[in-house]
Amino acid sequence: MNTRQTQLQAFDRLLTIMDELREQCPWDKKQTMQTLRHLTIEETYELGDAILENDLEEVKKELGDVLLHIVFYAKIGGETNDFDIADVCNSICDKLINRHPHIYGDVEVKDEDDVKRNWENIKLKEGKSSVLEGVPNGLPALVKANRIQEKVSGVGFDWEKSEQVWEKVEEELAEFQEEVKANNPEKMEAEFGDVLFSMINYARFLKINPDNALERTNKKFIKRFQYLERKAKGLGKSLDQMTLSEMDVFWEEAKRV
């Protein structure tokens, strides 16, 4: 691994290149925080994909892309005299020190749960009116539900046992089925949301990341369906020309590939 000095030199190199691009490149000169925003979100998702695939070479590249965006925002902030990369680094350093009193103070903790509770309580002392303020509105719904549950758990609002959570799942499923039988679209949607929320909560108790789990299933389905498409093409058929039983043969094959 590189030494700390080498790491600092590499970061300084990136800052220098950012300065040069901002001064000389027509595209980079035009960018604002608003124009970069959607690109940053895209890069973050690409990093997430690489992590999920455990492609460490790709993780390295995508981390570079995300780091570039961080440096870019800091450069723009420096141009308006609002903040620069030093302010960004010092800000997160101060936050980490303040929120880890068991490392930088005299607070004692027993385990990870104690750390989480301290973190949320410290945030409230910092002026937050709710532990849920830290959950971004723009998060995808599944990720947001998971973060909401983690946040409230951090201050003790939680079930005691996973069995209790599963009972809640079954209760929500029964209520959903009642609305399905009643054919009430509005209530069906509401109850389905409750089912999903309770399932996400159950996943948390089992130490399963629901977003990762669903994305792995998405990837698995795509792989098997594309196998089915290739097999159909090999027979000179399109899928709409095949029966479900014919397609199922190749689907079962895809599971074994």
C-alpha positions as CSV (number, residue, x, y, z in Angstrom):
1,M,0.0,0.0,0.0
2,N,1.1,3.6,-0.5
3,T,2.5,5.6,2.3
4,R,0.6,8.5,3.8
5,Q,3.0,10.9,2.1
6,T,2.3,9.3,-1.3
7,Q,-1.4,9.5,-0.6
8,L,-1.2,13.2,0.2
9,Q,0.9,13.8,-3.0
10,A,-1.8,12.0,-5.1
11,F,-4.5,14.1,-3.5
12,D,-2.5,17.3,-4.2
13,R,-2.1,16.1,-7.8
14,L,-5.9,15.8,-8.1
15,L,-6.4,19.3,-6.7
16,T,-3.8,20.8,-9.1
17,I,-5.5,19.0,-12.1
18,M,-8.9,20.4,-10.9
19,D,-7.5,23.9,-10.9
20,E,-6.1,23.5,-14.4
21,L,-9.3,22.0,-15.8
22,R,-11.4,24.8,-14.2
23,E,-9.2,27.4,-15.8
24,Q,-8.6,25.8,-19.2
25,C,-11.2,23.3,-20.2
26,P,-14.4,24.8,-21.8
27,W,-16.6,22.1,-20.4
28,D,-15.2,22.2,-16.8
29,K,-15.4,26.0,-16.8
30,K,-19.1,26.0,-17.5
31,Q,-20.1,23.5,-14.7
32,T,-22.1,24.6,-11.6
33,M,-23.2,22.6,-8.6
34,Q,-26.6,22.3,-10.3
35,T,-25.2,20.9,-13.5
36,L,-23.0,18.4,-11.6
37,R,-25.7,17.2,-9.3
38,H,-27.3,14.5,-11.6
39,L,-23.9,13.4,-12.7
40,T,-22.9,12.9,-9.1
41,I,-26.0,10.8,-8.4
42,E,-25.2,8.7,-11.4
43,E,-21.6,8.1,-10.3
44,T,-22.8,7.1,-6.9
45,Y,-25.1,4.5,-8.3
46,E,-22.2,3.2,-10.5
47,L,-20.1,2.9,-7.4
48,G,-22.9,1.0,-5.7
49,D,-23.1,-1.4,-8.6
50,A,-19.4,-2.1,-8.5
51,I,-19.5,-2.8,-4.8
52,L,-22.5,-5.1,-5.2
53,E,-20.5,-7.0,-7.9
54,N,-17.4,-7.0,-5.6
55,D,-15.4,-5.8,-8.6
56,L,-12.6,-4.1,-6.7
57,E,-10.9,-2.7,-9.8
58,E,-14.1,-1.0,-10.8
59,V,-14.7,0.1,-7.2
60,K,-11.3,1.9,-7.4
61,K,-12.3,3.7,-10.6
62,E,-15.7,4.7,-9.4
63,L,-14.3,6.0,-6.1
64,G,-12.1,8.2,-8.2
65,D,-15.1,9.5,-10.1
66,V,-16.9,10.3,-6.9
67,L,-13.8,11.9,-5.4
68,L,-13.5,14.1,-8.5
69,H,-17.0,15.4,-7.9
70,I,-16.3,16.2,-4.3
71,V,-13.2,18.1,-5.3
72,F,-15.2,19.8,-8.1
73,Y,-17.8,21.1,-5.7
74,A,-15.2,22.3,-3.3
75,K,-13.5,24.1,-6.1
76,I,-16.7,25.9,-7.0
77,G,-17.3,26.7,-3.3
78,G,-13.8,28.2,-3.2
79,E,-14.5,30.4,-6.2
80,T,-17.5,32.0,-4.4
81,N,-15.5,32.2,-1.1
82,D,-18.1,30.0,0.7
83,F,-15.8,27.0,1.4
84,D,-12.9,25.0,0.0
85,I,-11.6,21.5,0.3
86,A,-9.9,22.2,3.6
87,D,-13.2,23.4,5.0
88,V,-14.9,20.3,3.8
89,C,-12.3,18.0,5.4
90,N,-12.2,19.9,8.6
91,S,-16.0,19.9,8.8
92,I,-16.2,16.1,8.6
93,C,-13.3,15.7,11.0
94,D,-14.9,17.9,13.6
95,K,-18.2,16.0,13.2
96,L,-16.5,12.6,13.6
97,I,-14.6,13.7,16.7
98,N,-17.7,15.2,18.3
99,R,-19.8,12.1,17.5
100,H,-17.3,9.6,18.8
101,P,-16.9,10.6,22.4
102,H,-16.0,7.0,23.2
103,I,-12.8,7.5,21.2
104,Y,-12.1,11.2,21.7
105,G,-13.7,11.7,25.1
106,D,-14.5,9.8,28.3
107,V,-17.7,8.1,27.3
108,E,-17.8,4.3,27.6
109,V,-19.7,2.0,25.2
110,K,-20.5,-1.7,25.3
111,D,-21.2,-2.4,21.7
112,E,-22.2,-1.1,18.2
113,D,-25.8,-0.3,19.4
114,D,-24.5,2.0,22.1
115,V,-22.5,3.8,19.5
116,K,-25.6,4.3,17.3
117,R,-27.6,5.6,20.2
118,N,-24.9,8.0,21.2
119,W,-24.7,9.2,17.6
120,E,-28.4,10.0,17.4
121,N,-28.5,11.6,20.8
122,I,-25.6,13.9,20.0
123,K,-27.3,15.0,16.8
124,L,-30.3,16.1,18.8
125,K,-28.0,18.0,21.1
126,E,-26.5,19.7,18.1
127,G,-29.9,21.3,17.4
128,K,-31.7,18.7,15.3
129,S,-35.4,18.7,16.2
130,S,-35.9,15.1,15.0
131,V,-33.8,12.1,14.6
132,L,-35.4,11.7,11.1
133,E,-34.1,15.1,9.9
134,G,-31.0,13.3,8.6
135,V,-33.0,11.1,6.1
136,P,-32.9,12.9,2.7
137,N,-36.2,13.4,1.0
138,G,-34.8,12.4,-2.3
139,L,-33.8,8.9,-1.3
140,P,-35.4,6.0,-3.1
141,A,-38.4,4.8,-1.1
142,L,-36.9,1.4,-0.2
143,V,-33.6,2.9,1.0
144,K,-35.5,5.7,2.8
145,A,-37.7,3.1,4.7
146,N,-34.6,1.3,5.8
147,R,-32.8,4.5,7.0
148,I,-36.0,5.6,8.9
149,Q,-36.1,2.3,10.8
150,E,-32.4,2.5,11.6
151,K,-32.7,6.0,12.8
152,V,-35.6,5.4,15.2
153,S,-34.0,2.2,16.4
154,G,-31.0,4.3,17.4
155,V,-33.1,6.0,20.1
156,G,-34.8,2.9,21.3
157,F,-38.0,2.9,19.3
158,D,-37.8,-0.7,18.1
159,W,-39.1,-4.2,18.6
160,E,-37.3,-6.5,21.0
161,K,-37.3,-9.7,19.0
162,S,-37.3,-10.6,15.3
163,E,-40.3,-12.9,16.0
164,Q,-42.4,-9.9,16.9
165,V,-41.4,-8.2,13.6
166,W,-42.5,-11.3,11.6
167,E,-45.8,-11.3,13.4
168,K,-46.2,-7.7,12.2
169,V,-45.4,-8.8,8.7
170,E,-48.1,-11.5,8.8
171,E,-50.6,-9.0,10.3
172,E,-49.9,-6.5,7.5
173,L,-50.2,-9.3,4.8
174,A,-53.6,-10.2,6.2
175,E,-54.8,-6.6,6.2
176,F,-53.5,-6.3,2.6
177,Q,-55.4,-9.4,1.5
178,E,-58.6,-8.1,3.1
179,E,-58.4,-4.9,0.9
180,V,-57.6,-7.1,-2.2
181,K,-60.8,-9.0,-1.6
182,A,-62.7,-5.8,-1.1
183,N,-61.1,-4.5,-4.3
184,N,-60.4,-1.1,-2.9
185,P,-57.5,0.3,-4.9
186,E,-56.6,3.2,-2.6
187,K,-56.6,1.0,0.5
188,M,-54.8,-1.8,-1.3
189,E,-51.9,0.5,-2.1
190,A,-51.8,1.8,1.5
191,E,-51.7,-1.7,2.9
192,F,-49.2,-2.9,0.3
193,G,-46.9,-0.1,1.5
194,D,-47.3,-1.3,5.1
195,V,-46.3,-4.8,3.9
196,L,-43.2,-3.5,2.3
197,F,-42.3,-1.4,5.3
198,S,-42.7,-4.3,7.7
199,M,-40.7,-6.6,5.4
200,I,-37.9,-4.1,5.3
201,N,-38.0,-3.9,9.1
202,Y,-37.8,-7.7,9.3
203,A,-34.8,-7.7,6.9
204,R,-33.0,-5.2,9.2
205,F,-33.5,-7.6,12.2
206,L,-32.0,-10.4,10.1
207,K,-29.0,-8.2,9.2
208,I,-30.1,-8.2,5.5
209,N,-29.7,-5.0,3.5
210,P,-33.1,-4.9,1.6
211,D,-31.8,-2.7,-1.2
212,N,-28.8,-5.0,-1.8
213,A,-31.1,-8.1,-1.6
214,L,-33.6,-6.7,-4.1
215,E,-30.8,-5.5,-6.5
216,R,-29.2,-9.0,-6.5
217,T,-32.6,-10.4,-7.4
218,N,-33.0,-7.9,-10.2
219,K,-29.6,-8.9,-11.6
220,K,-30.5,-12.6,-11.2
221,F,-33.8,-12.1,-13.1
222,I,-32.1,-10.1,-15.9
223,K,-29.5,-12.8,-16.3
224,R,-32.0,-15.6,-16.5
225,F,-34.4,-13.6,-18.8
226,Q,-31.6,-12.7,-21.2
227,Y,-30.7,-16.4,-21.3
228,L,-34.3,-17.2,-22.2
229,E,-34.1,-14.6,-25.0
230,R,-30.9,-16.0,-26.4
231,K,-32.4,-19.5,-26.5
232,A,-35.6,-18.3,-28.2
233,K,-33.5,-16.5,-30.8
234,G,-31.5,-19.7,-31.4
235,L,-34.8,-21.4,-32.2
236,G,-35.7,-18.6,-34.6
237,K,-38.6,-17.5,-32.4
238,S,-39.6,-14.4,-30.5
239,L,-40.8,-14.8,-27.0
240,D,-44.4,-13.9,-27.9
241,Q,-44.4,-17.0,-30.2
242,M,-43.6,-19.4,-27.4
243,T,-45.9,-20.9,-24.8
244,L,-45.2,-20.4,-21.1
245,S,-44.4,-24.0,-20.7
246,E,-41.7,-23.7,-23.5
247,M,-40.3,-20.7,-21.9
248,D,-40.3,-22.4,-18.5
249,V,-37.9,-25.1,-19.8
250,F,-35.3,-22.5,-20.7
251,W,-36.0,-20.6,-17.4
252,E,-35.2,-23.7,-15.4
253,E,-32.0,-24.2,-17.5
254,A,-31.0,-20.6,-16.7
255,K,-31.1,-21.4,-13.0
256,R,-28.5,-24.0,-13.5
257,V,-26.2,-21.9,-15.6
